[in-house]
């Protein structure tokens, strides 16, 4: 359901980005993670860029927080289908 007429304003959309990620997977025949690495990060020489949790933990990464505020008890990343968002 649209809140505003198409083109009336810009709004971030998790759903739109998840859909774009799936389109990229279908067009490339691989994962969205591989597409980011092979088509963006590597050609630009971005040596400390990653999309997978195990890649993020190899470098300095911010901790998540929960209400309180306090550091989240565990580090997590959404499932692969939600990562483009």
PyMOL Python script that loads the backbone (N, CA, C, O; Angstrom):
from pymol import cmd

cmd.read_pdbstr("""\
ATOM      1  N   UNK A   1       0.836  -1.171   0.000  1.00  0.00           N
ATOM      2  CA  UNK A   1       0.000   0.000   0.000  1.00  0.00           C
ATOM      3  C   UNK A   1       0.886   1.241   0.000  1.00  0.00           C
ATOM      4  O   UNK A   1       1.813   1.341   0.804  1.00  0.00           O
ATOM      5  N   UNK A   2       0.612   2.168  -0.880  1.00  0.00           N
ATOM      6  CA  UNK A   2       1.374   3.414  -0.955  1.00  0.00           C
ATOM      7  C   UNK A   2       0.806   4.441   0.015  1.00  0.00           C
ATOM      8  O   UNK A   2      -0.409   4.604   0.127  1.00  0.00           O
ATOM      9  N   UNK A   3       1.706   5.132   0.713  1.00  0.00           N
ATOM     10  CA  UNK A   3       1.276   6.210   1.609  1.00  0.00           C
ATOM     11  C   UNK A   3       1.116   7.524   0.855  1.00  0.00           C
ATOM     12  O   UNK A   3       0.326   8.384   1.245  1.00  0.00           O
ATOM     13  N   UNK A   4       1.874   7.670  -0.228  1.00  0.00           N
ATOM     14  CA  UNK A   4       1.851   8.892  -1.048  1.00  0.00           C
ATOM     15  C   UNK A   4       1.850   8.503  -2.516  1.00  0.00           C
ATOM     16  O   UNK A   4       2.142   7.359  -2.864  1.00  0.00           O
ATOM     17  N   UNK A   5       1.529   9.437  -3.356  1.00  0.00           N
ATOM     18  CA  UNK A   5       1.546   9.180  -4.794  1.00  0.00           C
ATOM     19  C   UNK A   5       2.975   8.901  -5.250  1.00  0.00           C
ATOM     20  O   UNK A   5       3.921   9.503  -4.743  1.00  0.00           O
ATOM     21  N   UNK A   6       3.126   7.994  -6.202  1.00  0.00           N
ATOM     22  CA  UNK A   6       4.439   7.674  -6.749  1.00  0.00           C
ATOM     23  C   UNK A   6       5.121   8.936  -7.243  1.00  0.00           C
ATOM     24  O   UNK A   6       4.530   9.724  -7.982  1.00  0.00           O
ATOM     25  N   UNK A   7       6.380   9.125  -6.829  1.00  0.00           N
ATOM     26  CA  UNK A   7       7.150  10.296  -7.249  1.00  0.00           C
ATOM     27  C   UNK A   7       6.946  11.528  -6.387  1.00  0.00           C
ATOM     28  O   UNK A   7       7.612  12.540  -6.605  1.00  0.00           O
ATOM     29  N   UNK A   8       6.043  11.472  -5.412  1.00  0.00           N
ATOM     30  CA  UNK A   8       5.753  12.637  -4.577  1.00  0.00           C
ATOM     31  C   UNK A   8       6.883  12.945  -3.604  1.00  0.00           C
ATOM     32  O   UNK A   8       7.123  14.107  -3.278  1.00  0.00           O
ATOM     33  N   UNK A   9       7.573  11.921  -3.143  1.00  0.00           N
ATOM     34  CA  UNK A   9       8.648  12.105  -2.170  1.00  0.00           C
ATOM     35  C   UNK A   9       9.546  10.887  -2.208  1.00  0.00           C
ATOM     36  O   UNK A   9       9.227   9.891  -2.857  1.00  0.00           O
ATOM     37  N   UNK A  10      10.674  10.965  -1.510  1.00  0.00           N
ATOM     38  CA  UNK A  10      11.580   9.832  -1.391  1.00  0.00           C
ATOM     39  C   UNK A  10      11.406   9.201  -0.021  1.00  0.00           C
ATOM     40  O   UNK A  10      11.268   9.907   0.978  1.00  0.00           O
ATOM     41  N   UNK A  11      11.412   7.898   0.030  1.00  0.00           N
ATOM     42  CA  UNK A  11      11.334   7.191   1.305  1.00  0.00           C
ATOM     43  C   UNK A  11      12.146   5.910   1.201  1.00  0.00           C
ATOM     44  O   UNK A  11      12.022   5.167   0.227  1.00  0.00           O
ATOM     45  N   UNK A  12      12.976   5.652   2.203  1.00  0.00           N
ATOM     46  CA  UNK A  12      13.750   4.418   2.263  1.00  0.00           C
ATOM     47  C   UNK A  12      12.788   3.244   2.351  1.00  0.00           C
ATOM     48  O   UNK A  12      11.793   3.311   3.073  1.00  0.00           O
ATOM     49  N   UNK A  13      13.071   2.178   1.631  1.00  0.00           N
ATOM     50  CA  UNK A  13      12.172   1.031   1.622  1.00  0.00           C
ATOM     51  C   UNK A  13      12.950  -0.268   1.756  1.00  0.00           C
ATOM     52  O   UNK A  13      13.632  -0.680   0.817  1.00  0.00           O
ATOM     53  N   UNK A  14      12.860  -0.915   2.904  1.00  0.00           N
ATOM     54  CA  UNK A  14      13.494  -2.226   3.064  1.00  0.00           C
ATOM     55  C   UNK A  14      12.984  -3.201   2.011  1.00  0.00           C
ATOM     56  O   UNK A  14      13.761  -3.950   1.420  1.00  0.00           O
ATOM     57  N   UNK A  15      11.673  -3.187   1.780  1.00  0.00           N
ATOM     58  CA  UNK A  15      11.083  -4.104   0.809  1.00  0.00           C
ATOM     59  C   UNK A  15      11.666  -3.880  -0.578  1.00  0.00           C
ATOM     60  O   UNK A  15      11.995  -4.840  -1.276  1.00  0.00           O
ATOM     61  N   UNK A  16      11.796  -2.623  -0.981  1.00  0.00           N
ATOM     62  CA  UNK A  16      12.361  -2.313  -2.290  1.00  0.00           C
ATOM     63  C   UNK A  16      13.801  -2.767  -2.417  1.00  0.00           C
ATOM     64  O   UNK A  16      14.195  -3.275  -3.466  1.00  0.00           O
ATOM     65  N   UNK A  17      14.599  -2.595  -1.363  1.00  0.00           N
ATOM     66  CA  UNK A  17      15.996  -3.010  -1.413  1.00  0.00           C
ATOM     67  C   UNK A  17      16.141  -4.528  -1.391  1.00  0.00           C
ATOM     68  O   UNK A  17      17.032  -5.070  -2.045  1.00  0.00           O
ATOM     69  N   UNK A  18      15.287  -5.214  -0.654  1.00  0.00           N
ATOM     70  CA  UNK A  18      15.303  -6.677  -0.662  1.00  0.00           C
ATOM     71  C   UNK A  18      14.946  -7.183  -2.062  1.00  0.00           C
ATOM     72  O   UNK A  18      15.573  -8.116  -2.564  1.00  0.00           O
ATOM     73  N   UNK A  19      13.953  -6.575  -2.682  1.00  0.00           N
ATOM     74  CA  UNK A  19      13.569  -6.951  -4.044  1.00  0.00           C
ATOM     75  C   UNK A  19      14.706  -6.676  -5.025  1.00  0.00           C
ATOM     76  O   UNK A  19      14.989  -7.505  -5.891  1.00  0.00           O
ATOM     77  N   UNK A  20      15.357  -5.526  -4.898  1.00  0.00           N
ATOM     78  CA  UNK A  20      16.494  -5.205  -5.774  1.00  0.00           C
ATOM     79  C   UNK A  20      17.606  -6.234  -5.599  1.00  0.00           C
ATOM     80  O   UNK A  20      18.231  -6.645  -6.577  1.00  0.00           O
ATOM     81  N   UNK A  21      17.856  -6.652  -4.360  1.00  0.00           N
ATOM     82  CA  UNK A  21      18.872  -7.673  -4.113  1.00  0.00           C
ATOM     83  C   UNK A  21      18.540  -8.982  -4.801  1.00  0.00           C
ATOM     84  O   UNK A  21      19.421  -9.642  -5.352  1.00  0.00           O
ATOM     85  N   UNK A  22      17.279  -9.355  -4.771  1.00  0.00           N
ATOM     86  CA  UNK A  22      16.857 -10.600  -5.432  1.00  0.00           C
ATOM     87  C   UNK A  22      16.993 -10.491  -6.948  1.00  0.00           C
ATOM     88  O   UNK A  22      17.405 -11.448  -7.604  1.00  0.00           O
ATOM     89  N   UNK A  23      16.652  -9.338  -7.503  1.00  0.00           N
ATOM     90  CA  UNK A  23      16.818  -9.125  -8.945  1.00  0.00           C
ATOM     91  C   UNK A  23      18.297  -9.261  -9.333  1.00  0.00           C
ATOM     92  O   UNK A  23      18.624  -9.875 -10.348  1.00  0.00           O
ATOM     93  N   UNK A  24      19.182  -8.684  -8.519  1.00  0.00           N
ATOM     94  CA  UNK A  24      20.621  -8.790  -8.780  1.00  0.00           C
ATOM     95  C   UNK A  24      21.062 -10.253  -8.752  1.00  0.00           C
ATOM     96  O   UNK A  24      21.853 -10.679  -9.594  1.00  0.00           O
ATOM     97  N   UNK A  25      20.552 -11.026  -7.787  1.00  0.00           N
ATOM     98  CA  UNK A  25      20.896 -12.447  -7.727  1.00  0.00           C
ATOM     99  C   UNK A  25      20.442 -13.179  -8.984  1.00  0.00           C
ATOM    100  O   UNK A  25      21.191 -13.984  -9.538  1.00  0.00           O
ATOM    101  N   UNK A  26      19.234 -12.908  -9.432  1.00  0.00           N
ATOM    102  CA  UNK A  26      18.717 -13.585 -10.633  1.00  0.00           C
ATOM    103  C   UNK A  26      19.520 -13.191 -11.877  1.00  0.00           C
ATOM    104  O   UNK A  26      19.809 -14.034 -12.726  1.00  0.00           O
ATOM    105  N   UNK A  27      19.879 -11.904 -11.981  1.00  0.00           N
ATOM    106  CA  UNK A  27      20.622 -11.439 -13.159  1.00  0.00           C
ATOM    107  C   UNK A  27      22.057 -11.941 -13.195  1.00  0.00           C
ATOM    108  O   UNK A  27      22.589 -12.219 -14.270  1.00  0.00           O
ATOM    109  N   UNK A  28      22.694 -12.061 -12.026  1.00  0.00           N
ATOM    110  CA  UNK A  28      24.093 -12.479 -11.987  1.00  0.00           C
ATOM    111  C   UNK A  28      24.252 -13.984 -11.845  1.00  0.00           C
ATOM    112  O   UNK A  28      25.316 -14.522 -12.151  1.00  0.00           O
ATOM    113  N   UNK A  29      23.207 -14.674 -11.386  1.00  0.00           N
ATOM    114  CA  UNK A  29      23.297 -16.107 -11.182  1.00  0.00           C
ATOM    115  C   UNK A  29      24.056 -16.480  -9.909  1.00  0.00           C
ATOM    116  O   UNK A  29      24.373 -17.651  -9.697  1.00  0.00           O
ATOM    117  N   UNK A  30      24.347 -15.498  -9.068  1.00  0.00           N
ATOM    118  CA  UNK A  30      25.063 -15.753  -7.810  1.00  0.00           C
ATOM    119  C   UNK A  30      24.349 -15.086  -6.659  1.00  0.00           C
ATOM    120  O   UNK A  30      23.182 -14.711  -6.772  1.00  0.00           O
ATOM    121  N   UNK A  31      25.051 -14.939  -5.552  1.00  0.00           N
ATOM    122  CA  UNK A  31      24.466 -14.279  -4.392  1.00  0.00           C
ATOM    123  C   UNK A  31      24.675 -12.771  -4.476  1.00  0.00           C
ATOM    124  O   UNK A  31      25.547 -12.292  -5.202  1.00  0.00           O
ATOM    125  N   UNK A  32      23.874 -12.040  -3.735  1.00  0.00           N
ATOM    126  CA  UNK A  32      24.059 -10.597  -3.656  1.00  0.00           C
ATOM    127  C   UNK A  32      25.402 -10.253  -3.036  1.00  0.00           C
ATOM    128  O   UNK A  32      26.034  -9.268  -3.418  1.00  0.00           O
ATOM    129  N   UNK A  33      25.846 -11.073  -2.066  1.00  0.00           N
ATOM    130  CA  UNK A  33      27.146 -10.859  -1.433  1.00  0.00           C
ATOM    131  C   UNK A  33      28.266 -10.931  -2.472  1.00  0.00           C
ATOM    132  O   UNK A  33      29.162 -10.087  -2.487  1.00  0.00           O
ATOM    133  N   UNK A  34      28.207 -11.938  -3.334  1.00  0.00           N
ATOM    134  CA  UNK A  34      29.223 -12.092  -4.388  1.00  0.00           C
ATOM    135  C   UNK A  34      29.168 -10.928  -5.369  1.00  0.00           C
ATOM    136  O   UNK A  34      30.208 -10.454  -5.826  1.00  0.00           O
ATOM    137  N   UNK A  35      27.967 -10.465  -5.696  1.00  0.00           N
ATOM    138  CA  UNK A  35      27.832  -9.342  -6.631  1.00  0.00           C
ATOM    139  C   UNK A  35      28.470  -8.083  -6.066  1.00  0.00           C
ATOM    140  O   UNK A  35      29.170  -7.371  -6.786  1.00  0.00           O
ATOM    141  N   UNK A  36      28.238  -7.795  -4.781  1.00  0.00           N
ATOM    142  CA  UNK A  36      28.851  -6.615  -4.156  1.00  0.00           C
ATOM    143  C   UNK A  36      30.368  -6.749  -4.183  1.00  0.00           C
ATOM    144  O   UNK A  36      31.074  -5.810  -4.550  1.00  0.00           O
ATOM    145  N   UNK A  37      30.866  -7.919  -3.792  1.00  0.00           N
ATOM    146  CA  UNK A  37      32.312  -8.143  -3.763  1.00  0.00           C
ATOM    147  C   UNK A  37      32.932  -8.039  -5.163  1.00  0.00           C
ATOM    148  O   UNK A  37      33.893  -7.298  -5.365  1.00  0.00           O
ATOM    149  N   UNK A  38      32.376  -8.785  -6.125  1.00  0.00           N
ATOM    150  CA  UNK A  38      32.972  -8.883  -7.453  1.00  0.00           C
ATOM    151  C   UNK A  38      32.769  -7.659  -8.326  1.00  0.00           C
ATOM    152  O   UNK A  38      33.635  -7.334  -9.138  1.00  0.00           O
ATOM    153  N   UNK A  39      31.643  -6.974  -8.176  1.00  0.00           N
ATOM    154  CA  UNK A  39      31.316  -5.873  -9.078  1.00  0.00           C
ATOM    155  C   UNK A  39      31.530  -4.487  -8.482  1.00  0.00           C
ATOM    156  O   UNK A  39      31.551  -3.497  -9.212  1.00  0.00           O
ATOM    157  N   UNK A  40      31.691  -4.406  -7.154  1.00  0.00           N
ATOM    158  CA  UNK A  40      31.861  -3.092  -6.521  1.00  0.00           C
ATOM    159  C   UNK A  40      33.134  -3.034  -5.682  1.00  0.00           C
ATOM    160  O   UNK A  40      34.042  -2.257  -5.978  1.00  0.00           O
ATOM    161  N   UNK A  41      33.201  -3.860  -4.629  1.00  0.00           N
ATOM    162  CA  UNK A  41      34.305  -3.755  -3.671  1.00  0.00           C
ATOM    163  C   UNK A  41      35.672  -4.036  -4.298  1.00  0.00           C
ATOM    164  O   UNK A  41      36.598  -3.241  -4.132  1.00  0.00           O
ATOM    165  N   UNK A  42      35.813  -5.157  -5.016  1.00  0.00           N
ATOM    166  CA  UNK A  42      37.107  -5.511  -5.602  1.00  0.00           C
ATOM    167  C   UNK A  42      37.566  -4.503  -6.655  1.00  0.00           C
ATOM    168  O   UNK A  42      38.712  -4.059  -6.595  1.00  0.00           O
ATOM    169  N   UNK A  43      36.717  -4.119  -7.620  1.00  0.00           N
ATOM    170  CA  UNK A  43      37.180  -3.133  -8.608  1.00  0.00           C
ATOM    171  C   UNK A  43      37.571  -1.787  -7.991  1.00  0.00           C
ATOM    172  O   UNK A  43      38.437  -1.096  -8.527  1.00  0.00           O
ATOM    173  N   UNK A  44      36.951  -1.411  -6.886  1.00  0.00           N
ATOM    174  CA  UNK A  44      37.281  -0.142  -6.235  1.00  0.00           C
ATOM    175  C   UNK A  44      38.436  -0.270  -5.246  1.00  0.00           C
ATOM    176  O   UNK A  44      38.861   0.725  -4.659  1.00  0.00           O
ATOM    177  N   UNK A  45      38.946  -1.489  -5.057  1.00  0.00           N
ATOM    178  CA  UNK A  45      40.052  -1.701  -4.133  1.00  0.00           C
ATOM    179  C   UNK A  45      39.641  -1.571  -2.676  1.00  0.00           C
ATOM    180  O   UNK A  45      40.462  -1.195  -1.840  1.00  0.00           O
ATOM    181  N   UNK A  46      38.389  -1.873  -2.353  1.00  0.00           N
ATOM    182  CA  UNK A  46      37.883  -1.761  -0.987  1.00  0.00           C
ATOM    183  C   UNK A  46      38.225  -3.045  -0.222  1.00  0.00           C
ATOM    184  O   UNK A  46      37.448  -4.000  -0.216  1.00  0.00           O
ATOM    185  N   UNK A  47      39.374  -3.054   0.408  1.00  0.00           N
ATOM    186  CA  UNK A  47      39.902  -4.254   1.049  1.00  0.00           C
ATOM    187  C   UNK A  47      39.205  -4.594   2.371  1.00  0.00           C
ATOM    188  O   UNK A  47      39.288  -5.738   2.815  1.00  0.00           O
ATOM    189  N   UNK A  48      38.534  -3.657   3.002  1.00  0.00           N
ATOM    190  CA  UNK A  48      37.906  -3.901   4.290  1.00  0.00           C
ATOM    191  C   UNK A  48      36.378  -3.810   4.198  1.00  0.00           C
ATOM    192  O   UNK A  48      35.721  -3.340   5.128  1.00  0.00           O
ATOM    193  N   UNK A  49      35.828  -4.256   3.085  1.00  0.00           N
ATOM    194  CA  UNK A  49      34.392  -4.212   2.868  1.00  0.00           C
ATOM    195  C   UNK A  49      33.854  -5.637   2.870  1.00  0.00           C
ATOM    196  O   UNK A  49      34.442  -6.527   2.254  1.00  0.00           O
ATOM    197  N   UNK A  50      32.749  -5.852   3.554  1.00  0.00           N
ATOM    198  CA  UNK A  50      32.155  -7.178   3.576  1.00  0.00           C
ATOM    199  C   UNK A  50      30.658  -7.087   3.770  1.00  0.00           C
ATOM    200  O   UNK A  50      30.140  -6.072   4.237  1.00  0.00           O
ATOM    201  N   UNK A  51      29.972  -8.142   3.413  1.00  0.00           N
ATOM    202  CA  UNK A  51      28.522  -8.199   3.572  1.00  0.00           C
ATOM    203  C   UNK A  51      28.093  -9.354   4.462  1.00  0.00           C
ATOM    204  O   UNK A  51      26.923  -9.451   4.832  1.00  0.00           O
ATOM    205  N   UNK A  52      29.018 -10.218   4.803  1.00  0.00           N
ATOM    206  CA  UNK A  52      28.712 -11.378   5.631  1.00  0.00           C
ATOM    207  C   UNK A  52      29.141 -11.134   7.072  1.00  0.00           C
ATOM    208  O   UNK A  52      30.132 -10.442   7.303  1.00  0.00           O
ATOM    209  N   UNK A  53      28.416 -11.687   8.053  1.00  0.00           N
ATOM    210  CA  UNK A  53      28.780 -11.473   9.452  1.00  0.00           C
ATOM    211  C   UNK A  53      30.218 -11.878   9.748  1.00  0.00           C
ATOM    212  O   UNK A  53      30.928 -11.183  10.476  1.00  0.00           O
ATOM    213  N   UNK A  54      30.644 -12.996   9.187  1.00  0.00           N
ATOM    214  CA  UNK A  54      32.003 -13.463   9.452  1.00  0.00           C
ATOM    215  C   UNK A  54      33.060 -12.540   8.851  1.00  0.00           C
ATOM    216  O   UNK A  54      34.195 -12.516   9.328  1.00  0.00           O
ATOM    217  N   UNK A  55      32.710 -11.790   7.825  1.00  0.00           N
ATOM    218  CA  UNK A  55      33.641 -10.798   7.260  1.00  0.00           C
ATOM    219  C   UNK A  55      33.685  -9.550   8.137  1.00  0.00           C
ATOM    220  O   UNK A  55      34.756  -8.984   8.357  1.00  0.00           O
ATOM    221  N   UNK A  56      32.543  -9.124   8.634  1.00  0.00           N
ATOM    222  CA  UNK A  56      32.492  -7.919   9.471  1.00  0.00           C
ATOM    223  C   UNK A  56      33.309  -8.103  10.744  1.00  0.00           C
ATOM    224  O   UNK A  56      33.960  -7.168  11.210  1.00  0.00           O
ATOM    225  N   UNK A  57      33.276  -9.286  11.295  1.00  0.00           N
ATOM    226  CA  UNK A  57      33.971  -9.533  12.550  1.00  0.00           C
ATOM    227  C   UNK A  57      35.484  -9.613  12.391  1.00  0.00           C
ATOM    228  O   UNK A  57      36.201  -9.666  13.390  1.00  0.00           O
ATOM    229  N   UNK A  58      35.986  -9.623  11.158  1.00  0.00           N
ATOM    230  CA  UNK A  58      37.427  -9.626  10.926  1.00  0.00           C
ATOM    231  C   UNK A  58      38.033  -8.236  11.122  1.00  0.00           C
ATOM    232  O   UNK A  58      39.249  -8.094  11.248  1.00  0.00           O
ATOM    233  N   UNK A  59      37.195  -7.232  11.145  1.00  0.00           N
ATOM    234  CA  UNK A  59      37.643  -5.845  11.228  1.00  0.00           C
ATOM    235  C   UNK A  59      36.944  -5.157  12.401  1.00  0.00           C
ATOM    236  O   UNK A  59      36.064  -5.738  13.037  1.00  0.00           O
ATOM    237  N   UNK A  60      37.338  -3.939  12.676  1.00  0.00           N
ATOM    238  CA  UNK A  60      36.655  -3.182  13.724  1.00  0.00           C
ATOM    239  C   UNK A  60      35.206  -2.964  13.312  1.00  0.00           C
ATOM    240  O   UNK A  60      34.929  -2.492  12.209  1.00  0.00           O
ATOM    241  N   UNK A  61      34.304  -3.303  14.188  1.00  0.00           N
ATOM    242  CA  UNK A  61      32.876  -3.162  13.890  1.00  0.00           C
ATOM    243  C   UNK A  61      32.166  -2.619  15.124  1.00  0.00           C
ATOM    244  O   UNK A  61      32.522  -2.953  16.254  1.00  0.00           O
ATOM    245  N   UNK A  62      31.177  -1.795  14.900  1.00  0.00           N
ATOM    246  CA  UNK A  62      30.394  -1.240  16.002  1.00  0.00           C
ATOM    247  C   UNK A  62      29.525  -2.321  16.631  1.00  0.00           C
ATOM    248  O   UNK A  62      29.047  -3.223  15.942  1.00  0.00           O
ATOM    249  N   UNK A  63      29.325  -2.228  17.924  1.00  0.00           N
ATOM    250  CA  UNK A  63      28.435  -3.150  18.623  1.00  0.00           C
ATOM    251  C   UNK A  63      27.013  -2.626  18.555  1.00  0.00           C
ATOM    252  O   UNK A  63      26.786  -1.416  18.571  1.00  0.00           O
ATOM    253  N   UNK A  64      26.063  -3.534  18.480  1.00  0.00           N
ATOM    254  CA  UNK A  64      24.666  -3.146  18.539  1.00  0.00           C
ATOM    255  C   UNK A  64      24.284  -2.797  19.967  1.00  0.00           C
ATOM    256  O   UNK A  64      24.967  -3.194  20.910  1.00  0.00           O
ATOM    257  N   UNK A  65      23.224  -2.076  20.125  1.00  0.00           N
ATOM    258  CA  UNK A  65      22.754  -1.683  21.454  1.00  0.00           C
ATOM    259  C   UNK A  65      21.275  -2.013  21.611  1.00  0.00           C
ATOM    260  O   UNK A  65      20.523  -2.081  20.638  1.00  0.00           O
ATOM    261  N   UNK A  66      20.892  -2.212  22.836  1.00  0.00           N
ATOM    262  CA  UNK A  66      19.501  -2.484  23.182  1.00  0.00           C
ATOM    263  C   UNK A  66      19.033  -1.408  24.157  1.00  0.00           C
ATOM    264  O   UNK A  66      19.864  -0.697  24.721  1.00  0.00           O
ATOM    265  N   UNK A  67      17.726  -1.269  24.370  1.00  0.00           N
ATOM    266  CA  UNK A  67      17.238  -0.237  25.282  1.00  0.00           C
ATOM    267  C   UNK A  67      17.942  -0.298  26.632  1.00  0.00           C
ATOM    268  O   UNK A  67      18.203  -1.376  27.167  1.00  0.00           O
ATOM    269  N   UNK A  68      18.235   0.846  27.156  1.00  0.00           N
ATOM    270  CA  UNK A  68      18.907   0.931  28.443  1.00  0.00           C
ATOM    271  C   UNK A  68      19.759   2.171  28.554  1.00  0.00           C
ATOM    272  O   UNK A  68      19.606   2.851  29.569  1.00  0.00           O
ATOM    273  N   UNK A  69      20.619   2.550  27.666  1.00  0.00           N
ATOM    274  CA  UNK A  69      21.166   1.713  26.575  1.00  0.00           C
ATOM    275  C   UNK A  69      22.303   0.839  27.086  1.00  0.00           C
ATOM    276  O   UNK A  69      23.058   1.237  27.973  1.00  0.00           O
ATOM    277  N   UNK A  70      22.413  -0.337  26.525  1.00  0.00           N
ATOM    278  CA  UNK A  70      23.533  -1.208  26.841  1.00  0.00           C
ATOM    279  C   UNK A  70      23.886  -2.008  25.596  1.00  0.00           C
ATOM    280  O   UNK A  70      23.085  -2.129  24.669  1.00  0.00           O
ATOM    281  N   UNK A  71      25.098  -2.552  25.590  1.00  0.00           N
ATOM    282  CA  UNK A  71      25.556  -3.322  24.435  1.00  0.00           C
ATOM    283  C   UNK A  71      24.708  -4.582  24.307  1.00  0.00           C
ATOM    284  O   UNK A  71      24.412  -5.250  25.299  1.00  0.00           O
ATOM    285  N   UNK A  72      24.322  -4.896  23.078  1.00  0.00           N
ATOM    286  CA  UNK A  72      23.516  -6.093  22.821  1.00  0.00           C
ATOM    287  C   UNK A  72      24.277  -7.341  23.261  1.00  0.00           C
ATOM    288  O   UNK A  72      25.494  -7.404  23.085  1.00  0.00           O
ATOM    289  N   UNK A  73      23.598  -8.327  23.824  1.00  0.00           N
ATOM    290  CA  UNK A  73      24.284  -9.512  24.338  1.00  0.00           C
ATOM    291  C   UNK A  73      24.900 -10.399  23.262  1.00  0.00           C
ATOM    292  O   UNK A  73      25.789 -11.198  23.555  1.00  0.00           O
ATOM    293  N   UNK A  74      24.445 -10.269  22.039  1.00  0.00           N
ATOM    294  CA  UNK A  74      25.041 -11.051  20.957  1.00  0.00           C
ATOM    295  C   UNK A  74      25.026 -10.245  19.678  1.00  0.00           C
ATOM    296  O   UNK A  74      24.174  -9.378  19.484  1.00  0.00           O
ATOM    297  N   UNK A  75      25.979 -10.538  18.801  1.00  0.00           N
ATOM    298  CA  UNK A  75      26.088  -9.856  17.522  1.00  0.00           C
ATOM    299  C   UNK A  75      25.321 -10.672  16.511  1.00  0.00           C
ATOM    300  O   UNK A  75      25.463 -11.894  16.467  1.00  0.00           O
ATOM    301  N   UNK A  76      24.511 -10.023  15.697  1.00  0.00           N
ATOM    302  CA  UNK A  76      23.739 -10.776  14.714  1.00  0.00           C
ATOM    303  C   UNK A  76      23.605  -9.983  13.422  1.00  0.00           C
ATOM    304  O   UNK A  76      23.845  -8.777  13.371  1.00  0.00           O
ATOM    305  N   UNK A  77      23.223 -10.692  12.409  1.00  0.00           N
ATOM    306  CA  UNK A  77      23.015 -10.102  11.086  1.00  0.00           C
ATOM    307  C   UNK A  77      21.744 -10.746  10.538  1.00  0.00           C
ATOM    308  O   UNK A  77      21.519 -11.937  10.752  1.00  0.00           O
ATOM    309  N   UNK A  78      20.914  -9.983   9.838  1.00  0.00           N
ATOM    310  CA  UNK A  78      19.697 -10.596   9.303  1.00  0.00           C
ATOM    311  C   UNK A  78      20.025 -11.713   8.306  1.00  0.00           C
ATOM    312  O   UNK A  78      21.129 -11.779   7.764  1.00  0.00           O
ATOM    313  N   UNK A  79      19.059 -12.569   8.082  1.00  0.00           N
ATOM    314  CA  UNK A  79      19.245 -13.643   7.114  1.00  0.00           C
ATOM    315  C   UNK A  79      19.615 -13.092   5.743  1.00  0.00           C
ATOM    316  O   UNK A  79      19.400 -11.913   5.461  1.00  0.00           O
ATOM    317  N   UNK A  80      20.165 -13.939   4.905  1.00  0.00           N
ATOM    318  CA  UNK A  80      20.677 -13.515   3.600  1.00  0.00           C
ATOM    319  C   UNK A  80      19.633 -12.743   2.783  1.00  0.00           C
ATOM    320  O   UNK A  80      19.982 -11.781   2.099  1.00  0.00           O
ATOM    321  N   UNK A  81      18.369 -13.147   2.844  1.00  0.00           N
ATOM    322  CA  UNK A  81      17.356 -12.484   2.020  1.00  0.00           C
ATOM    323  C   UNK A  81      17.124 -11.030   2.425  1.00  0.00           C
ATOM    324  O   UNK A  81      16.721 -10.221   1.589  1.00  0.00           O
ATOM    325  N   UNK A  82      17.368 -10.683   3.687  1.00  0.00           N
ATOM    326  CA  UNK A  82      17.129  -9.304   4.156  1.00  0.00           C
ATOM    327  C   UNK A  82      18.381  -8.420   4.097  1.00  0.00           C
ATOM    328  O   UNK A  82      18.287  -7.220   4.355  1.00  0.00           O
ATOM    329  N   UNK A  83      19.530  -8.973   3.770  1.00  0.00           N
ATOM    330  CA  UNK A  83      20.780  -8.207   3.803  1.00  0.00           C
ATOM    331  C   UNK A  83      20.819  -7.008   2.862  1.00  0.00           C
ATOM    332  O   UNK A  83      21.423  -5.997   3.219  1.00  0.00           O
ATOM    333  N   UNK A  84      20.210  -7.063   1.683  1.00  0.00           N
ATOM    334  CA  UNK A  84      20.279  -5.868   0.834  1.00  0.00           C
ATOM    335  C   UNK A  84      19.685  -4.620   1.504  1.00  0.00           C
ATOM    336  O   UNK A  84      20.074  -3.496   1.187  1.00  0.00           O
ATOM    337  N   UNK A  85      18.746  -4.824   2.426  1.00  0.00           N
ATOM    338  CA  UNK A  85      18.134  -3.692   3.122  1.00  0.00           C
ATOM    339  C   UNK A  85      19.079  -3.142   4.161  1.00  0.00           C
ATOM    340  O   UNK A  85      18.743  -2.182   4.855  1.00  0.00           O
TER     341      UNK A  85
END
""", "prot")
cmd.dss("prot")
cmd.show_as("cartoon", "prot")
cmd.util.cbc("prot")
cmd.orient("prot")
